[in-house]
């Protein structure tokens, strides 16, 4: 994921800190505590990304010191359990202040244990004691209800892809929810992959990873067996033909020419009207989902699309 500058009020700027190596066993973005889906180890390299994630849904930062405060580790473990229960309602970032003291200094952490809630880039202390997990659950539920009432309703996507590895094979483990779709893609059954992703999206429309997988599988489905040169020739002959232009955009996307795909459809939206314009716009938005809404190319194309529409 491409990290973007984080400059909202309340954000912590680490740009002045010198880069250091991530702690051993905790690569940037890796799930903490054995690969929990909604928890990761925070390093200087991924800290800004974790803060940025609070734009969409709340982030909890659990500051701990395994060397000096067993209580802080216990609190972090309990909050990690709660983050798994909430299935994306919060993302937990575990900060080992012994390994990355710069982060604790930047956030002016007075002591551990401490769990900080970050919502829309604004941090606030949440837990300062390792209370019983039932008490923590009740307090966190109340806070999330208040945030929901304020319009904060997003969910995080699972973080299992950041480093959970099978001990025998040495291969990265796949979230079991996505395994049927990914298995279908590996055996070349694109239709089955689309069907599996559709089931996941129907069950949880907030699952952005499943939605992205569905969008990309649909691109593969639409381009299956297509002759690239024939498709480009047809698009050149009929610049306002929505089917011809969207097909080439799909092919460009698969070929890694993402900006070209977006530019083609933005210009198509600009030239067309009524139903054709709506079809082109809808197709482009689908490609945004395949690439990922946080990708800077998507963000640029969204601005271009808004200009083309208005």
C-alpha positions in Angstrom: 0.0 0.0 0.0 1.3 3.4 -0.9 1.6 5.7 2.2 0.2 9.1 1.9 1.1 12.2 4.0 -0.9 12.5 7.1 -1.5 16.1 8.0 -4.9 16.2 9.7 -5.2 18.0 13.1 -4.0 15.8 15.9 -1.8 13.7 13.6 1.7 12.8 14.7 4.5 13.7 12.3 7.4 11.3 12.3 9.0 12.8 9.2 11.8 14.3 11.3 12.8 11.0 12.8 15.6 8.9 11.4 14.5 5.6 9.8 15.5 2.5 11.7 15.1 -1.2 11.1 11.9 -2.9 12.1 12.1 -5.2 15.1 13.0 -8.7 14.3 10.0 -10.9 13.6 7.7 -7.9 13.1 7.9 -6.7 9.4 5.8 -3.7 8.6 2.2 -4.6 8.4 2.7 -8.0 10.0 -0.1 -9.2 12.3 0.9 -9.2 15.9 0.4 -12.0 18.3 0.3 -14.9 15.9 -1.4 -13.4 12.9 -4.7 -12.0 14.3 -6.8 -10.6 11.5 -7.2 -7.1 12.9 -3.9 -6.5 14.7 -0.4 -5.6 13.6 3.0 -4.7 15.0 3.7 -0.9 14.6 7.0 0.2 13.3 8.4 3.5 12.1 7.9 2.3 8.6 4.1 1.6 8.9 3.2 4.0 11.6 1.9 6.7 9.2 -0.1 4.1 7.3 -1.7 2.9 10.6 -2.7 6.5 11.5 -4.1 7.0 8.0 -6.3 4.0 8.4 -8.2 5.8 11.2 -9.8 7.9 8.5 -12.1 4.9 7.6 -12.5 3.3 11.0 -11.1 3.7 14.5 -7.5 2.5 15.3 -6.3 1.5 18.8 -2.7 1.9 19.7 -1.6 -0.4 22.6 1.7 0.8 24.0 3.6 -2.0 25.8 6.9 -2.9 27.3 7.5 -6.6 27.5 10.8 -5.9 29.4 9.4 -3.6 32.0 5.6 -4.0 32.2 4.0 -7.4 32.0 0.7 -5.7 32.8 0.9 -3.6 29.5 1.4 -6.9 27.5 -1.7 -8.4 29.2 -3.7 -5.3 28.3 -2.5 -5.4 24.7 -3.4 -9.1 24.5 -6.9 -8.5 25.8 -7.5 -5.6 23.4 -6.2 -7.8 20.6 -8.9 -10.4 21.5 -11.5 -7.7 21.4 -10.3 -6.4 18.0 -10.7 -9.9 16.6 -14.2 -10.1 18.1 -15.2 -6.8 16.4 -14.2 -8.1 13.0 -12.9 -4.9 11.5 -14.7 -2.4 13.6 -11.3 -1.4 15.0 -7.7 -2.1 14.0 -5.2 -2.7 16.8 -1.6 -1.5 16.4 0.8 -2.9 19.1 3.7 -0.5 19.9 6.6 -2.0 21.7 8.1 1.1 23.2 11.4 -0.7 23.9 11.8 -1.5 20.2 10.5 1.8 18.7 10.9 4.4 21.4 10.7 7.2 18.8 7.0 6.6 18.4 6.3 6.7 22.1 8.3 10.0 22.3 6.5 11.5 19.3 3.1 10.7 20.9 4.3 11.9 24.3 3.4 8.6 26.0 3.9 9.2 29.8 3.9 5.5 30.8 2.6 2.0 30.1 0.1 0.3 30.1 -1.7 2.7 27.8 -4.2 2.2 24.9 -4.9 5.2 22.7 -7.9 5.5 20.4 -7.3 7.3 17.1 -10.4 8.4 15.1 -10.2 10.6 12.0 -6.5 11.2 12.9 -7.2 12.4 16.4 -5.7 10.5 19.3 -7.2 10.2 22.8 -6.3 8.0 25.8 -8.7 5.1 26.2 -7.3 2.5 28.7 -4.6 3.1 31.2 -5.1 0.0 33.4 -5.3 -3.7 32.6 -8.9 -4.0 33.8 -10.8 -7.3 33.4 -11.5 -8.0 29.7 -15.3 -7.8 30.3 -14.9 -4.2 31.5 -12.7 -3.4 28.6 -15.3 -4.8 26.2 -18.1 -2.8 27.7 -16.1 0.4 27.6 -15.0 -0.1 24.1 -18.5 -1.0 23.0 -19.8 2.3 24.4 -17.1 4.3 22.7 -17.8 2.6 19.3 -21.6 3.3 19.8 -20.8 7.0 20.3 -18.5 7.0 17.2 -21.2 5.3 15.2 -23.7 7.9 16.2 -21.3 10.5 15.0 -21.2 8.9 11.5 -18.0 6.8 12.0 -19.2 3.5 10.6 -16.3 2.1 8.5 -14.5 -1.2 8.9 -10.9 -2.3 8.4 -10.0 -5.1 6.1 -8.2 -8.1 7.7 -4.4 -7.9 8.0 -3.6 -11.6 7.8 -1.5 -11.0 4.6 1.3 -9.2 6.4 3.4 -12.0 7.7 1.5 -15.0 9.0 3.5 -18.0 7.7 2.9 -21.7 7.7 5.6 -23.3 9.8 5.9 -26.4 7.6 5.6 -24.9 4.1 7.1 -21.5 4.8 4.3 -20.0 2.7 2.2 -17.1 3.7 -1.1 -18.2 5.1 -4.4 -17.2 3.3 -7.3 -15.9 5.3 -9.7 -18.9 5.1 -12.6 -16.7 4.0 -10.8 -15.9 0.7 -9.2 -19.3 0.1 -12.0 -20.7 -2.1 -11.9 -17.7 -4.4 -8.1 -17.8 -4.6 -8.0 -21.5 -5.1 -10.4 -21.0 -8.0 -8.2 -18.4 -9.6 -5.1 -20.6 -9.2 -6.8 -23.4 -11.1 -8.0 -20.9 -13.8 -11.7 -21.1 -12.9 -12.5 -17.4 -13.0 -16.3 -17.9 -13.0 -16.0 -19.8 -9.7 -13.8 -17.1 -8.2 -16.3 -14.5 -9.1 -19.1 -16.5 -7.5 -17.0 -17.0 -4.3 -16.2 -13.3 -4.0 -19.9 -12.4 -4.6 -20.8 -14.6 -1.7 -18.4 -12.8 0.6 -19.5 -9.4 -0.5 -23.2 -10.3 -0.1 -22.4 -11.6 3.4 -20.5 -8.5 4.4 -20.7 -5.4 2.1 -18.1 -3.7 4.2 -15.4 -6.3 3.4 -13.3 -4.1 1.1 -10.8 -6.9 0.4 -13.5 -9.2 -0.9 -15.0 -6.3 -2.9 -11.6 -5.6 -4.5 -11.1 -9.3 -5.2 -14.5 -9.4 -6.9 -13.7 -6.4 -9.0 -10.5 -7.9 -10.2 -12.0 -11.3 -10.8 -14.7 -9.6 -12.9 -12.0 -7.9 -15.0 -10.4 -11.3 -15.6 -13.8 -12.7 -16.5 -14.6 -10.0 -19.0 -11.2 -10.3 -20.8 -11.1 -14.1 -20.9 -10.1 -15.2 -24.4 -10.1 -11.6 -25.8 -7.6 -10.8 -28.6 -5.7 -7.7 -27.5 -4.9 -6.4 -31.0 -8.5 -6.9 -32.2 -9.9 -5.1 -29.1 -7.6 -2.1 -29.6 -8.5 -1.9 -33.3 -12.2 -1.9 -32.5 -11.7 0.8 -29.9 -9.7 2.9 -32.3 -12.5 2.6 -34.9 -15.3 3.4 -32.5 -14.0 5.9 -29.9 -17.5 6.4 -28.4 -18.4 2.8 -28.2 -18.7 2.0 -24.5 -18.2 -1.7 -24.8 -15.1 -1.3 -27.0 -13.5 1.3 -24.8 -14.3 -0.5 -21.5 -12.8 -3.7 -22.8 -9.5 -2.0 -23.7 -9.5 -0.3 -20.3 -9.8 -3.7 -18.7 -6.9 -5.0 -20.8 -4.8 -2.0 -19.9 -5.5 -2.6 -16.2 -4.4 -6.2 -16.5 -1.3 -5.2 -18.4 -0.3 -2.8 -15.6 -1.2 0.4 -17.6 -3.5 1.6 -14.8 -3.3 5.3 -15.6 -4.0 4.6 -19.3 -7.1 2.6 -18.4 -8.4 5.4 -16.1 -7.6 8.1 -18.6 -9.4 6.3 -21.4 -12.6 6.0 -19.4 -12.5 9.5 -18.0 -12.3 10.8 -21.5 -15.1 8.5 -22.5 -17.3 10.0 -19.7 -16.3 13.4 -20.9 -17.4 12.7 -24.5 -20.6 10.7 -23.9 -24.0 11.5 -22.2 -27.0 9.9 -20.6 -26.9 6.1 -20.5 -23.5 5.7 -22.2 -22.0 8.2 -19.8 -23.4 6.3 -16.8 -22.2 3.0 -18.1 -18.7 4.4 -18.6 -18.7 6.0 -15.1 -19.9 2.8 -13.4 -17.2 0.7 -15.2 -14.5 3.2 -14.1 -15.7 3.0 -10.5 -15.5 -0.7 -10.7 -11.8 -0.5 -11.8 -11.1 1.9 -8.9 -12.3 -0.9 -6.6 -10.0 -3.4 -8.3 -7.0 -1.2 -7.8 -7.8 0.0 -4.3 -9.4 3.3 -3.3 -6.3 4.4 -1.4 -4.0 4.1 -4.4 -2.8 7.5 -5.5 -3.7 6.7 -9.2 -7.2 6.1 -8.1 -7.3 9.3 -6.2 -6.1 11.3 -9.2 -8.6 9.6 -11.5 -11.4 10.3 -9.1 -10.6 14.0 -9.3 -10.4 13.8 -13.1 -13.8 12.0 -13.2 -15.4 14.6 -11.0 -14.1 17.3 -13.5 -15.4 15.3 -16.4 -18.9 15.0 -14.9 -19.3 18.5 -13.7 
